[in-house]
Amino acid sequence: MSPRKLAAALTLWVLSLTVLHVSLNVRWDDVVNEWRPESERKLNVAYIPVT
C-alpha cells in the first residue's frame, strides 16, 4: 500500500469514527434548545431519586 493510500485510509477512518462518536454521544435536543430564543426554550429539570 502506498503512503498516499494509507494516509487517505487513515483519514477516512478517523473521520468516520469522529462522525459516529458525535452522532451517538451528543444530546442534539439540548444543543438545539440552546440555539432557540429564551421564550421558546424548554426547561429541562433533573431530579434526584430519594429512597
ABEGO torsion letter per residue (X at the ends): XBAAAAAAAAAAAAAAAAAAAAAAABBAAAAAAAABBAAABBBBBBBBBBX
